[in-house]
Amino acid sequence: MSEQAKTFGQIIAAQRRELFMSQRDLASQIKREGDIAISAAYLNDIEHDRRSPVSELVKQFAQVLKLDPDYLAYLAGRFSDDQKLRGLPQDKFVEGMKAFRKVTRR
């Protein structure tokens, strides 16, 4: 399977293995609100695409696994919460999406 066709969960699992981490090791470094680590079972669900993490967890996965946070947010179906995108006028957003689609057309 090409990297372009991989899912969020597949990318997380592959990079975790690349870094010689167990699911338990990775899960212990990803924190929910209240500074509570996610469970290995929850991570397993994410890696098998049975669950989709919230944006804050996506950022943590990117940091711990040394992956691009914007690409992970895209794979997870989340928009980046980049401050530059907040409050963007509709015409600028539409213009940006058109440019994105033009660049990503096959």
Secondary structure, DSSP 8 states (H G I E B T S, - for coil): --GGG--HHHHHHHHHHHTT--HHHHHHH-EETTTEE--HHHHHHHHTTS----HHHHHHHHHHHT--HHHHHHHTT-----GGGTT--HHHHHHHHHHHHHHH--
